[in-house]
Amino acid sequence: MQEEMTIEEIYSEFDSEWVLVEDPVTDDALNVLRGKVLCHSRDRDEVYRKAISPRVKRFAMLYTGKIPEGTEVLL
């Protein structure tokens, strides 16, 4: 899969999944607006393995679900 999608299309099509976006187009605050979806999965580790492949140079990792209350996120 290497289809360019808007952020709205990504959230709509891949509900509660991890999504790897190659060459994301961002706004001034670095919010992803669109990009090429390389892969998606409910398994975060599967998407991380794809992200560290040598061929992926610039990417964004998105989670399209709701983060449970009380969960801490490290960036």
Secondary structure, 3 states (H helix, E strand, C coil): CCEEEEHHHHHHHCCCCEEEEEEEEECCCCCEEEEEEEEEECCHHHHHHHHCCCCCCCEEEEECCCCCCCCCCCC
